[in-house]
Amino acid sequence: MSESDTNSAKMAVSDDVMIDIRGMHKWYGEFHVLKDINLTINKGERIVICGPSGSGKSTLIRCINRLEEHQRGDIVVDGVELTDDVKHIDQIRKEVGMVFQHFNLFPHLTVLENCSLALIWVRKMPRRKAEEIAMHYLEKVKIPEQAKKYPGQLSGGQQQRVAIARSLCMSPSIMLFDEPTSALDPEMIKEVLDTMIQLAESGMTMIVVTHEMGFAKTVANRVIFMDDGEIIEENEPEEFFTNPQSDRTKLFLSQIM
Amino acid sequence: MSVHTPAPDLPPPSTEVGVIGWLRQNLFSSWLNSFWTLLAIYIIYLTIPPLVSWALLDANWFGSDRTSCDANPDGACWVFINVRFSQFMYGFYPASEYWRIDLAGILLVAMMVPLFLQRFRYKAWLAAAILLVYPVIAFQLFSGGLFGLLPVETTRWGGLMLTLVLSGVGIVASLPIGIVLALGRRSKMPIVRSVSVVFIELWRGVPLITVLFMASVMLPLFLPEGTHFDKLLRAMIGIVLFQSAYMAEVVRGGLQAIPKGQFEAAEALGLSYWKSMGLIILPQALKMVIPGIVNTFIALFKDTTLVLIIGLFDLLAMIQAGFTDTKWLGFAIEGYVFAALIYWIFCFSMSRYSQSLEKKLHTGHAR
């Protein structure tokens, strides 16, 4: 994509707060995974979270749609506070779509059924309308011709694009990406990244855990570096890559660049 | 430089292909294998021809009593099976009412045929009708009482009909109970989990014979004086609870094989617990454990013969009663061979059906 596209995409950020995380802690038994996380994300922002493995980046985004439970602090998503209340959890999951490292498509259902399932059973939509919407998003990720196939018949890149379409079908206002390209063969990474860039241009609020620094540079408006369960540094990509402040960030960048 | 022309292909030696090649490779590849082949041929020669002449060539097929069999004692006496056939099928059910059992059987087959048709669109409704409506109809037909049908007590039910009723109810009821128990055992709620674990381990820990004895002998002692609680029903409940514990463990095996990501993807899409179980997890888990489920079904089908020890006359018990009748003493072998054949036909059909089902549902890794 060209410079001007990127810049126009970057301008689409508004002042509405989408996600507000304050003083959040999480433990796995004795192990303190997330330590005092404070993070505010505005509507239309695209955040890239990076850091060494085991630093808690995946756990952080999995807390946002309650795949993991936090023990202290507050998470507010689009005005709804995340508590044990099932209604709140359901409400937040409606707003938040998620794409996983291993795609997690449902292997016993066709691509079309994968995408229309939640529309039919969660949104209570008639089958025909749900399938129309599913086809619309499959066209957006450029694989409408695979609709009748089973996930096992697709390549990794195609599967991940189906997974993105499946999330988009629920028209979320926030998309979480948990290392979406880490399980892919190199030649398939680009097709998935292109889909994500296209999504970013449409103004979607995105939080992406990834090691793709090229993606961070072109798409993100903020890069967050995590290590050992803490947010060490956050900055605009330009600054982050050229002028990292902390030693740990410098070390990390020197190892991956 | 001369151009190289490859030598033409020669036909392989006759010892490598065709019948001789096959024999050499498979039966006479070494001295030891040749020895085993010859030994096996000798054993087949010793056993098969006498069996065929006993069961088929020299057998007594026709007649109405044992006179023809006594005249030709070298062959099997299928007359015995012929004469007693309707008792083996219907037990002590009144002969004038056999049509009710036949009708129930035909109705079941007729209802199930559309399930196997590709184009039939209302499979779910039909399956629900078979599971919920059909048992009521069949029970009415069997026990009578309504619509001027002669009442037939369950003590008179017997033979293959009783075997099919017991195993049918056992199969249909133990699968859903087993699924609920398996989900319960993996539940995060401590009480649900403990209840499931205790139930499963309790029933798995006792032999089926004990369960049946308890149901028929001990249970009435605890019930208030004068309460009538049908013996067949007690045996059925015993079998269902016993088998559902086994079923639960089979299903749990399938549930454990489903990757955590499937649960998470379902959760992230906003599916509730029951929806994600019913739409995502169970369809995959059950498909994976079809061999185990059918294995349990087959075991259940054969285990129903144990009801004879509490005085219910299933197929095997009817056959045994037949050859201990003084009129037919001495034809136990024929009786047991017949029983084995019937059981084998049913079990083998179940096993074949499960194989075809596995192939049909195999979508996960199809390329």
Interface residues (C-beta under 8 A of the other chain):
Chain A: N65 R66 L67 D90 R93 K94 V96 G97 M98 F100 H102 N104 L105 F106 P107 H108 L117 A118 W121 V122 Y150 G152 Q153 A163 R166 S167 M170
Chain B: P259 G261 Q262 E264 A265 A266 E267 A268 L269 G270 L271 K275 L279 I280 P283 Q284 K287 L361 T363 G364 H365 A366 R367
